[in-house]
Amino acid sequence: MKTRFFKILLPLLGLNLILFGLAACAGTGIVQATDTNTAVSLPQVEHDTQETAVSANALTLNYPRLGMWWPDTEEQPLDDIARYDWVILGDWETDVITPLKTINPDLILLNSTNACELGYDPDPDAPSWANEARDIPAEWFLTQVGAELTQPVDDSETLFHVTAITATDGVEIYPLFVVSDTAVIEGESVFIQAVDEAAKTLTVQRGYARPASAHSAGTRIAAHISFWPGSWLLNLSTMSPTGTISDTIGPERWGDYNARAGIALLDNSGWDGLLIDRADPDESWLIGSSTARTIDPDQSNTLLTDYSAFDAAWNDGLRQYEQAIRDAVGLDRIIFVNWGMANTDLLNGNNFEGFPGDDTTAYGRSWHETVFGPTANGSYFDWMAQAQQPNLTMIETYEDDSGADPSGDGSYDNPCADPNFVPNYRKMRFGLATTLLNDGFFSYEINTNGHGSLCLLWFDEYDNAGQGRGYLGQPLGPAYRPAGIALGENLLQGGDFESQSDLDLWDLWADDGYAATVALSPEASSGNSSARINVTQSQGTDWQISFDFQPVEVISGTEYTLSFWAKADQNRPISAWAQQMQAPWESYLGFGDELNLTTEWQQYELSATASGSDALAGFSFGLGQAVGSVWLDDVQLRQGSSDVWRRDYAGGAVLINATAVPQTIDLGGEFQKINGTQAPDINDGSTITQVDLPSHDGIILLRQLDEQAYLPLVIAQ
C-alpha cells in the first residue's frame, strides 16, 4: 500500500530531503441496495464548524477521468504525459511545468511529499538526495524498544556492550536487535552484524548512512523501523520527542518540521497542489512487519502491550501536520493523500492504491466494502461524497501486485520492457469500471515500484479507441443495480430478532475467561427490536465469544453474501465467519479479518466464496475482542452476490460484475461496443441489447451516435 521513493529537492534550511485516525469517516456509510434498479445513496456529512472549510470548486471534466503517478519526464514524451487530467511529479521536475501546461492548459500538476518516511543510502559516495536521513535528529525517528550502552565507545569501536538484548511482557520475548537491523544512536546509525545474547553485545558496522561518532555509557541505541526498502520511519505522533535541526526555530517535532517542508514545496505557483504519501492512520499495523517487532513512540525503552494510545497520538500528529499545511497554503491549493486518514474537511481526495488487486480486494478488504463501505477510514463513495473540491479521489490499479521489492534485492523486472508484453485488460476494465461508478479518477500502472515511470499504459477505453478524451460526457445519475440480479433465500432464520422465539434460534457462547449475555433490545435498525449482546469480560480474542446460528449449508466454490445492520456502545471490531461445528473446526467462509462498528447503525454487506462443503456448518459473529454492547439486526446470509452495477452517462454506460460468476445483463435498449484494437474479443464495435459479463470484469458501452448528447473533449496533441 505504499509507493516508491522519490527525491524532492528542498531549499528549506539548506537541506535536501526525501519526503515521502483521529477522525474516522464521519458518515454512516449506509448503502441502500435492493435487487432492482436501486441507486446508491450516502448521507451528507457535517464537519466540525471549527475546522477549515475548503472552497468548493468542483471539476467539470468529462469522463473517463484519468491521473498518473510519477511518469519519467526525461524519457517519456511530454505529449503522452499531458493526456491525463492530473499528474504527480517531484520538485526536481519544475522545468516541465510550463511545457506540460502549454500542451494541456487544464492539466493539474501535483508536487509530492511523504508524511513519515525518509530514504537512506549507506554508500559514502551516494548523492545527497539519496541519503536524506543523514542529518535528521535521532529524536525524530520512529524506533523499536532499545537499550543503553554500558561502556563508552569511540568513533571506530565495533563492539557495543548494551543493557539488554531482549524484552518481555511476561508472555512473549521480543528481540531488541537482530542481525541486519539498522539502529540509531544519537547522530549515527549502525548496521547490526552479530548479536551475542549471553554477553549482551552487538557487533556493528559503524557510520551506516549517518556518520560515526563517539558515544558515552548510558546512550540509547534502538533499531530503526522500516517498511519501504531503503527507508526509515519518522515519528509523526504527538508522542515524539522534540529535536533541533534549526537553531533559529529550536526544538520541534518531526511533524512540525515536515509541515514546513511540505509548505515550501508549493512556493512555485505552477504547482496546483501536493500529494502526501503515507498519510494513513493507526501506525501500529507496522507491528509484525519484517522490521517492527515493537514500537517505542517516546523513545523511553518501554515495552508496550497496548498500542491504542500510540495510534491516537499518531492520528493527532497526522491531523496537525495536514492542518498546518492547509492553513499555510490556503483554500485554493490541492492536498491529496494516499490511503489517507479521513480528514476529509482538509483534503481534496484519497488514493486507493493497488485496488482492485488480483483477488479483487484492497489488502484483505472486500471489493464491496472498499467501494461502498462502511469502513473505518472511508470507502471510495465516502471520499467522493465528503472530500473537498476539487476532489481528485482516485482508484489506482496495478498490473503487478507483487509490491515494492519482489526480487528481494531492490531490483524490479519491468514486464512492460518486454516487446511482447500484453496488459491484463480484464483487470484494467474492472478497475476503470469500478471508478466510473462514481466521479473519481483512474490510473492503471505496472507496479508500486516505479509507477508511471515504468510505462504509460493507454487503453481503448480511455479515449474511445482514439476518437477523443471525454467521450462519455457527464453522468446521468448515480450507480444502480440493474434488474434481474437475485440472491438465494436467507440461510439464517430469526435474524431480524423481532421476537424471543427469533432470538432463541441463536446461541451465545463464551470461553473460559470471557462472559457475555444476550437479550432483545427496543433499539432497532428496522422493525421493533434487535439482538443486544453485552460483553462483560474479555481477553481480546474474537472467537472466544461467538453468537451462532446453525445449521447452515455451504457448498464449496459458491459465493455467499452476508448483510446485517449493527452498532456498538463504542467504536469496536467484530468478526464474522462460517465453519465446521466439530473437530477439526474447518473454516469455510471468512468475511475479512475484522469489521469496525461505530455508535451509529450501519449496514454491512460482504461476500465470500466457500472453501468447503458442509450441510451442518455454523455461522458465527465473533465478539470477544472487547467488553461493551453490540446491537445486531436484519442478519442475512444468502447464496450468490448482487454486486452487479451500472451507471449511465450522456455518451454511454458502464457496467461491472463484481460477483464470482458470469452475469447476463439486459441493457434496455441498443448500445454499441467500442471499436478497438487492444481487446477485439470485447471491444468489437458490435451493437448489442444485452451484455454477458464474466466474473470480476467491466465494460464501457456507447450510445448510438444520434443519441449522444456530448461534445468530446480533445486535448491538443
C-alpha positions in Angstrom: 0.0 0.0 0.0 3.0 2.2 -0.1 4.6 3.9 -3.1 8.1 4.1 -4.5 10.6 6.5 -3.1 11.4 9.7 -4.9 13.6 12.7 -4.4 12.5 16.2 -3.5 15.0 19.0 -3.8 14.1 21.2 -0.9 15.7 24.5 -0.2 14.3 24.7 3.3 17.1 25.1 5.9 19.6 24.4 3.2 18.8 20.7 3.3 17.8 18.3 0.5 15.2 16.0 1.9 13.3 12.9 0.7 9.8 13.4 2.0 7.5 11.0 1.0 -7.5 8.1 12.5 -8.0 11.0 14.9 -11.1 11.3 12.7 -12.6 8.1 11.3 -15.0 8.6 8.4 -17.7 10.8 9.8 -20.5 9.5 7.7 -22.6 6.4 8.4 -21.5 4.8 5.1 -25.0 3.4 4.6 -25.7 1.8 1.3 -29.3 1.3 0.4 -29.4 -1.6 -2.0 -32.0 -4.0 -3.3 -32.2 -6.4 -6.2 -33.7 -4.0 -8.7 -32.6 -0.6 -10.0 -31.5 0.8 -6.7 -29.3 3.9 -6.6 -26.5 4.2 -4.1 -27.2 6.9 -1.5 -24.8 8.2 1.0 -25.6 10.6 3.9 -24.2 14.1 3.8 -21.6 14.9 6.4 -21.5 18.0 8.6 -17.9 18.7 9.6 -16.9 20.4 12.8 -17.6 24.1 12.3 -14.2 24.9 13.9 -12.3 23.1 11.1 -11.2 24.6 7.8 -13.9 24.8 5.2 -12.1 24.5 1.8 -13.7 26.3 -1.2 -15.9 24.1 -3.4 -14.8 24.4 -7.0 -15.9 21.1 -8.4 -14.3 19.9 -11.6 -16.4 19.8 -14.8 -14.2 17.4 -16.7 -15.9 14.8 -18.8 -15.4 11.0 -18.3 -13.4 8.8 -18.0 -11.2 10.9 -15.8 -7.5 9.9 -15.6 -4.5 10.6 -13.5 -0.9 9.4 -13.4 1.7 9.0 -10.7 5.4 9.9 -11.3 5.9 9.5 -15.0 9.5 9.9 -16.3 9.6 13.4 -17.8 13.1 12.8 -19.1 12.4 9.6 -21.0 8.7 9.7 -21.8 7.1 12.2 -24.3 5.5 15.2 -22.7 2.6 14.9 -25.1 1.9 11.4 -23.6 2.1 12.7 -20.0 -0.2 15.7 -20.8 -3.0 13.4 -22.0 -4.0 12.8 -18.4 -6.2 15.1 -16.3 -3.8 15.3 -13.4 -0.2 14.1 -12.9 2.0 13.7 -9.8 5.6 14.8 -10.3 8.5 15.8 -7.9 10.1 19.1 -7.1 13.1 18.3 -9.2 10.8 18.5 -12.3 9.7 22.1 -12.1 11.3 22.8 -15.5 8.5 20.7 -17.2 5.6 22.6 -15.6 5.3 25.2 -18.3 5.8 22.8 -21.3 3.2 20.4 -19.9 0.6 23.1 -19.3 1.3 24.5 -22.7 0.3 21.2 -24.2 -2.7 20.9 -21.9 -3.7 24.2 -20.2 -6.2 22.3 -18.0 -3.6 19.8 -16.7 -3.5 19.6 -12.8 0.1 19.1 -11.6 0.9 18.0 -8.0 4.2 18.2 -6.3 4.9 15.3 -3.9 6.0 14.7 -0.3 5.7 12.0 2.3 4.3 12.1 5.8 6.6 9.8 7.6 9.4 8.2 5.6 13.0 9.2 4.7 15.3 7.5 2.3 18.9 6.5 3.2 21.9 5.2 1.3 24.9 3.7 3.1 27.2 4.3 0.1 29.6 7.0 1.3 29.6 8.3 -2.3 25.8 8.5 -2.7 24.5 11.9 -3.7 22.9 13.9 -1.0 19.4 13.4 -2.4 19.7 9.7 -2.0 20.7 9.9 1.7 18.2 12.4 3.2 18.1 10.8 6.6 21.8 11.7 7.3 21.2 14.9 9.3 17.8 14.2 10.9 17.8 14.4 14.7 17.7 11.0 16.4 14.6 12.1 18.4 12.5 12.1 15.2 13.0 8.5 14.1 10.3 6.0 14.9 12.2 3.2 16.6 11.7 -0.1 18.3 12.3 -0.6 22.0 16.1 -0.2 22.6 18.8 -0.4 25.3 21.7 1.7 26.6 25.4 1.4 26.2 27.1 0.1 29.3 30.5 1.2 28.1 31.6 4.2 26.1 32.7 3.8 22.5 34.9 6.0 20.3 34.1 6.6 16.6 35.7 3.3 15.4 34.8 0.7 18.1 32.6 -2.1 16.5 31.6 -4.0 19.7 28.8 -2.3 21.7 28.0 -3.5 25.2 24.3 -2.9 26.0 22.0 -3.2 28.9 19.6 -5.7 27.2 19.2 -7.8 24.1 15.6 -8.8 24.7 12.5 -7.5 26.4 9.4 -9.4 27.7 5.9 -8.7 28.6 5.8 -11.8 30.8 4.3 -13.9 28.0 6.4 -13.3 24.9 10.1 -12.4 24.5 10.9 -9.7 22.0 14.4 -9.4 20.4 15.5 -5.8 20.7 18.2 -6.3 18.0 18.6 -8.9 15.2 21.2 -9.3 12.6 20.7 -7.0 9.6 18.8 -4.4 11.7 19.9 -0.8 11.4 20.0 1.1 14.7 20.1 4.7 15.6 22.4 6.1 18.3 22.4 9.8 18.6 23.6 11.3 15.2 24.8 7.9 13.9 23.2 4.8 12.5 24.9 1.4 12.6 24.3 -1.9 10.9 23.9 -4.9 13.2 26.3 -7.7 12.1 26.1 -10.0 15.1 24.1 -10.3 18.4 25.5 -12.1 21.5 22.6 -12.5 23.9 24.8 -14.1 26.7 27.4 -11.4 26.6 24.9 -8.6 25.8 27.0 -7.3 22.9 26.3 -6.1 19.4 28.9 -6.3 16.6 28.2 -3.4 14.3 29.2 -1.6 11.1 29.8 2.0 12.1 28.6 5.1 10.3 25.9 3.3 8.3 24.3 6.2 6.2 24.8 8.5 9.2 28.3 9.4 10.3 30.2 7.6 13.1 30.9 9.5 16.3 31.9 8.7 19.9 29.1 7.8 22.4 29.2 7.7 26.2 27.9 5.0 28.5 24.1 5.4 29.0 23.4 6.5 25.4 20.3 5.0 23.9 20.6 2.7 20.9 17.4 1.3 19.2 16.6 -0.4 15.9 15.1 1.7 13.2 11.7 0.8 11.8 11.4 0.4 8.1 8.6 -0.5 5.7 9.6 0.6 2.2 13.0 -0.7 1.1 15.8 1.8 1.7 13.8 4.0 4.0 13.3 4.7 7.7 10.1 5.7 9.5 9.8 9.1 11.2 7.7 9.6 14.2 4.6 11.7 13.2 2.9 11.1 16.5 2.4 13.7 19.2 4.4 11.3 21.5 7.6 12.0 19.5 10.4 13.7 21.4 11.5 17.0 20.1 14.7 17.6 18.2 16.6 20.6 16.8 17.5 21.0 13.2 17.5 24.8 13.1 18.9 26.9 15.9 16.6 29.7 14.9 13.5 27.6 15.4 14.7 25.4 18.2 13.2 22.1 19.4 10.3 20.8 17.4 8.7 17.5 16.4 9.1 15.8 13.1 5.5 16.7 12.1 6.2 20.4 12.6 9.3 20.4 10.5 7.8 18.2 7.9 4.8 20.5 7.5 7.2 23.4 6.8 9.0 21.3 4.3 5.7 20.5 2.5 4.6 24.1 2.5 7.9 25.1 0.9 7.2 22.6 -2.0 4.3 24.8 -3.1 6.4 28.0 -3.3 6.3 27.6 -7.1 2.9 28.8 -8.3 3.0 26.3 -11.2 2.1 23.5 -8.8 -1.6 23.1 -8.3 -1.2 21.2 -5.1 0.6 18.5 -3.2 0.4 14.7 -2.8 1.1 13.5 0.7 2.1 9.9 0.5 1.9 7.5 3.6 -0.9 9.6 5.1 -2.5 6.5 6.7 -3.6 6.3 10.4 -3.1 3.8 13.2 0.5 3.1 12.5 0.6 0.1 14.9 -0.1 -2.0 11.9 3.7 -2.0 11.4 4.0 -4.5 14.3 4.6 -7.9 12.7 6.3 -6.5 9.6 9.9 -7.6 8.9 11.5 -4.7 10.8 9.0 -3.8 13.5 8.8 -6.2 16.4 8.0 -3.4 18.8 7.3 0.4 18.7 8.7 2.8 21.2 7.0 6.1 20.4 8.5 8.2 23.2 12.0 6.6 23.0 11.8 5.6 26.7 12.7 1.9 26.0 9.3 0.9 27.5 7.7 -2.2 26.0 4.1 -1.6 25.2 1.4 -4.2 25.2 -1.4 -1.9 24.1 -0.7 0.5 21.2 -4.1 2.3 21.2 -2.6 5.4 22.8 0.2 5.4 20.2 -2.4 5.1 17.4 -4.4 8.0 18.8 -1.2 10.1 19.1 -0.2 9.2 15.6 -3.6 10.3 14.3 -3.4 13.5 16.3 0.0 14.2 14.8 -1.1 13.4 11.2 -4.1 15.7 11.7 -1.9 18.6 13.0 0.5 18.1 10.1 -2.2 18.3 7.4 -3.9 21.2 9.2 -0.6 23.1 9.2 -0.2 22.7 5.5 -3.8 23.6 4.7 -3.6 26.7 6.9 -0.4 27.8 5.2 -1.2 27.2 1.5 -4.8 28.4 1.7 -8.0 27.1 0.3 -7.1 27.0 -3.4 -4.3 24.5 -3.4 -5.0 20.8 -3.6 -3.9 18.4 -0.8 -4.2 14.8 -1.9 -3.3 11.8 0.1 -2.6 8.1 -0.4 -4.7 5.6 1.7 -5.2 8.6 3.9 -6.9 9.2 7.2 -10.3 10.6 6.6 -9.6 14.2 7.4 -11.9 15.0 4.5 -12.6 18.6 5.7 -8.9 19.3 4.9 -8.2 17.1 1.9 -9.0 17.0 -1.8 -9.3 13.3 -2.1 -7.7 10.0 -1.4 -5.9 7.4 -3.5 -7.0 3.8 -3.3 -3.6 2.3 -4.3 -3.4 -1.3 -5.6 -7.2 -1.7 -5.9 -8.7 -3.8 -7.1 -6.0 -6.4 -6.6 -5.6 -9.7 -8.3 -8.0 -11.2 -5.7 -10.3 -8.1 -6.3 -9.8 -6.9 -2.7 -7.9 -4.0 -1.2 -5.4 -5.6 1.2 -8.0 -8.1 2.5 -10.9 -5.7 2.5 -13.7 -6.8 0.1 -14.5 -5.0 -3.2 -17.9 -4.0 -1.9 -16.6 -2.7 1.4 -13.9 -0.7 -0.3 -16.2 0.8 -2.8 -19.4 1.4 -0.8 -18.3 0.9 2.9 -18.7 1.1 5.7 -15.0 1.2 6.5 -13.3 2.8 9.4 -11.5 5.3 7.2 -13.8 5.9 4.4 -14.9 4.0 1.3 -14.5 5.2 -2.3 -18.0 6.5 -2.2 -17.4 8.2 1.2 -14.4 10.1 -0.1 -16.3 11.1 -3.2 -19.1 12.5 -1.1 -17.0 14.1 1.7 -13.7 15.3 0.4 -13.1 18.9 -0.6 -13.4 20.2 -4.1 -11.7 19.8 -6.5 -11.9 16.2 -5.5 -9.1 14.1 -7.0 -10.1 10.8 -5.3 -8.5 8.0 -7.4 -8.6 4.3 -7.9 -5.0 3.2 -8.8 -4.9 -0.4 -10.2 -1.7 -2.3 -10.7 -0.8 -4.8 -13.4 1.6 -6.4 -10.9 0.6 -6.6 -7.3 3.9 -8.1 -6.1 4.9 -5.0 -4.1 8.0 -2.8 -3.6 10.7 -5.5 -3.8 9.5 -8.8 -5.2 13.0 -9.9 -6.0 14.3 -9.2 -2.6 17.4 -7.4 -3.9 15.8 -4.0 -4.6 15.6 -4.5 -8.3 12.4 -4.8 -10.4 11.9 -6.7 -13.7 9.6 -4.4 -15.6 7.2 -6.5 -17.7 6.5 -3.5 -19.9 10.1 -3.7 -21.2 9.2 -6.9 -22.9 8.2 -6.2 -26.5 5.6 -9.0 -26.3 4.0 -7.6 -23.1 0.2 -7.7 -23.1 -1.5 -5.9 -20.2 -4.2 -7.6 -18.2 -7.1 -5.9 -20.0 -9.7 -7.6 -17.8 -8.1 -6.2 -14.6 -7.9 -2.8 -16.2 -11.6 -2.8 -17.2 -12.5 -4.0 -13.7 -10.6 -1.1 -12.1 -11.9 1.5 -14.6 -15.5 0.4 -14.3 -15.2 0.5 -10.5 -14.0 4.1 -10.7 -16.8 5.1 -13.1 -19.5 4.0 -10.6 -18.7 7.4 -9.0 -16.9 10.6 -10.1 -13.3 9.7 -9.3 -10.1 9.4 -11.4 -8.4 6.2 -12.6 -4.9 5.1 -13.2 -3.6 1.8 -14.4 0.1 1.3 -13.7 2.6 -1.5 -13.8 3.7 -1.7 -10.1 4.1 0.4 -7.0 7.9 0.3 -7.5 8.1 2.8 -10.3 4.6 3.8 -11.1 4.2 5.7 -14.4 7.9 5.8 -15.0 7.8 2.1 -15.8 5.2 2.5 -18.6 2.5 5.0 -19.6 -0.2 2.5 -20.5 -3.0 3.8 -22.7 -6.2 1.9 -23.5 -9.0 2.0 -26.0 -11.4 2.7 -23.1 -9.5 5.9 -22.3 -10.4 7.7 -25.5 -12.9 5.5 -27.4 -10.1 3.9 -29.4 -8.6 7.2 -30.4 -11.8 9.1 -31.0 -11.1 11.6 -28.2 -11.0 12.1 -24.5 -14.1 12.7 -22.5 -16.3 10.6 -24.9 -18.7 9.5 -22.1 -19.6 13.1 -21.2 -21.3 13.6 -17.9 -23.2 11.0 -15.7 -27.0 11.0 -16.0 -27.4 9.8 -12.4 -25.9 7.6 -9.6 -24.8 4.0 -9.9 -27.5 1.4 -9.5 -28.1 -2.4 -9.6 -29.8 -3.4 -12.8 -32.9 -5.6 -12.5 -32.7 -9.4 -12.5 -29.8 -10.0 -10.1 -31.3 -12.1 -7.4 -29.8 -13.8 -4.3 -30.9 -17.1 -2.7 -33.1 -17.4 0.3 -31.8 -16.3 3.7 -30.0 -19.2 5.4 -30.2 -17.5 8.9 -33.6 -17.8 10.5 -34.7 -15.3 13.1 -32.0 -12.8 12.1 -34.4 -9.9 12.3 -34.8 -10.6 16.1 -38.4 -9.4 16.2 -39.4 -11.8 19.0 -37.9 -14.0 21.7 -38.5 -17.1 19.5 -36.3 -15.5 16.9 -33.6 -14.9 19.4 -33.9 -18.4 20.7 -32.8 -19.8 17.3 -29.3 -18.3 18.0 -26.8 -19.4 20.6 -24.3 -17.2 22.6 -21.1 -19.0 23.7 -18.2 -17.7 25.9 -14.9 -19.4 26.6 -13.2 -19.5 30.0 -12.2 -16.0 31.0 -14.9 -14.5 28.9 -18.5 -13.6 29.7 -21.5 -12.2 27.8 -25.3 -12.0 27.8 -27.8 -11.5 25.0 -31.3 -10.1 25.1 -33.9 -8.4 22.8 -33.5 -4.6 22.6 -36.0 -2.0 21.5 -33.3 -0.2 19.6 -33.5 -1.5 16.0 -32.4 -0.5 12.5 -35.9 -1.6 11.3 -38.9 -3.3 12.9 -39.4 -3.3 16.7 -36.3 -4.9 18.2 -32.7 -6.2 17.7 -30.3 -8.5 19.5 -28.1 -6.8 22.1 -25.0 -8.7 23.2 -23.4 -7.3 26.3 -19.8 -8.5 26.7 -18.8 -8.2 30.3 -15.4 -10.0 30.3 -12.9 -10.2 27.6 -9.3 -11.1 27.0 -9.2 -9.8 23.4 -9.8 -12.8 21.1 -12.8 -12.6 18.8 -13.8 -16.3 18.5 -13.8 -16.8 22.3 -17.2 -15.1 22.4 -19.4 -16.1 19.5 -23.1 -15.5 18.6 -24.0 -18.5 16.4 -26.7 -19.9 14.1 -26.7 -23.5 12.9 -27.1 -25.4 10.7 -26.1 -23.6 7.6 -25.4 -25.5 4.4 -22.4 -24.2 2.5 -21.2 -25.5 -0.9 -17.6 -25.4 -1.9 -16.8 -22.8 -4.6 -20.1 -21.0 -4.2 -20.3 -17.3 -3.4 -22.3 -16.1 -0.4 -23.4 -12.6 0.7 -23.6 -11.6 4.3 -25.6 -8.5 5.1 -26.5 -7.1 8.5 -27.1 -3.9 10.5 -25.0 -3.2 13.6 -23.8 -0.6 16.1 -22.0 -0.6 19.4 -21.7 1.5 22.5 -18.2 2.5 21.4 -16.1 2.1 18.2 -15.0 -1.6 18.2 -14.4 -4.5 15.9 -16.4 -7.7 15.4 -15.8 -10.7 13.1 -18.0 -13.0 11.0 -17.4 -16.4 9.5 -18.9 -19.8 8.8 -17.2 -23.0 9.9 -17.4 -26.7 10.7 -19.1 -27.2 14.1 -17.0 -30.1 15.3 -13.3 -31.0 15.2 -11.2 -30.1 13.2 -13.4 -26.9 13.1 -12.5 -26.1 9.5 -13.3 -22.6 8.3 -15.5 -22.3 5.2 -16.3 -18.6 4.9 -14.3 -15.7 6.1 -15.7 -12.1 5.8 -12.5 -10.2 6.3 -10.3 -10.0 9.4 -12.5 -7.6 11.4 -15.4 -5.3 10.8 -15.4 -1.9 12.5 -18.6 -0.9 14.3 -19.4 2.6 15.3 -22.0 4.0 17.7 -24.4 4.6 14.8 -26.4 2.0 12.9 -24.7 0.9 9.7 -25.4 -1.7 7.2 -22.6 -4.1 6.3 -22.5 -6.2 3.1 -19.7 -8.6 2.4 -19.2 -11.5 0.0 -17.0 -14.6 0.3 -16.6 -17.9 -1.6 -16.9 -21.1 0.4 -13.7 -23.2 0.6 -15.5 -26.4 1.6 -18.9 -28.1 1.6 -20.9 -28.9 4.8 -24.6 -29.3 5.3 -24.3 -28.7 9.0 -21.9 -25.8 9.2 -22.5 -22.9 11.6 -22.4 -19.1 11.1 -20.8 -17.0 13.8 -20.2 -13.4 14.9 -17.0 -13.1 16.9 -17.4 -10.5 19.7 -14.6 -11.4 22.1 -12.3 -8.5 21.2 -13.6 -6.1 23.8 -16.1 -5.5 26.5 -19.2 -3.5 25.8 -22.5 -3.8 24.0 -23.2 -4.7 20.4 -26.6 -4.5 18.6 -27.3 -6.7 15.6 -30.3 -6.6 13.3 -31.6 -7.9 9.9 -28.8 -10.5 9.6 -28.9 -12.3 6.3 -26.6 -14.9 4.6 -27.6 -15.7 1.0 -26.2 -17.7 -1.8 -24.8 -15.5 -4.6 -23.9 -11.9 -4.8 -25.8 -8.8 -6.1 -22.7 -6.8 -6.8 -23.6 -6.1 -10.4 -23.7 -2.3 -11.1 -24.5 0.1 -13.8 -24.1 3.8 -14.3 -25.4 5.8 -17.3 -23.6 8.6 -19.0 -24.6 11.0 -21.7 -22.3 9.1 -24.1 -22.8 5.6 -22.9 -23.0 3.3 -19.9 -20.6 1.4 -17.7 -21.4 -2.0 -16.2 -19.4 -4.0 -13.8 -19.8 -7.6 -12.5 -18.0 -7.9 -9.1 -19.5 -11.3 -8.4 -17.8 -14.7 -8.7 -20.0 -15.9 -11.6 -20.8 -14.6 -15.1 -23.8 -12.4 -15.4 -26.1 -11.6 -18.4 -27.5 -8.1 -18.2 -30.4 -6.7 -20.3 -29.4 -3.2 -21.4 -33.0 -1.9 -22.0 -32.0 -0.7 -25.5 -29.3 -0.7 -28.1 -25.7 0.1 -27.2 -22.5 -0.1 -29.2 -19.3 -1.6 -28.1 -16.1 0.4 -28.5 -14.5 -0.5 -31.9 -11.0 -1.1 -30.5 -7.8 -2.9 -31.4 -6.4 -4.0 -28.0 -9.0 -6.5 -26.9 -11.1 -7.1 -30.0 -13.0 -10.0 -28.4 -14.5 -7.4 -26.0 -14.4 -4.1 -28.0 -15.5 -5.3 -31.4 -17.8 -2.4 -32.3 -20.9 -4.5 -32.4 -24.4 -3.3 -31.5 -26.0 -5.2 -28.6 -29.1 -5.1 -26.3 -27.7 -7.3 -23.6 -24.2 -8.0 -22.4 -22.5 -11.1 -21.0 -20.1 -10.0 -18.3 -17.5 -12.5 -16.9 -16.8 -12.6 -13.2 -14.8 -9.6 -11.9 -15.0 -7.7 -15.2 -16.4 -4.4 -16.5 -17.3 -2.9 -19.8 -17.9 0.6 -21.3 -20.7 0.8 -23.9 -21.6 3.7 -26.2 -24.9 5.1 -27.0 -26.0 5.2 -30.6 -24.5 8.3 -32.3 -27.8 10.1 -32.8 -28.5 9.7 -29.1 -25.2 11.1 -27.9 -25.6 14.4 -26.0 -22.0 15.4 -25.5 -19.0 17.0 -27.2 -15.8 15.0 -26.8 -13.0 16.8 -25.0 -10.0 16.5 -27.2 -6.7 17.6 -25.7 -4.2 19.2 -28.2 -1.5 16.8 -29.2 
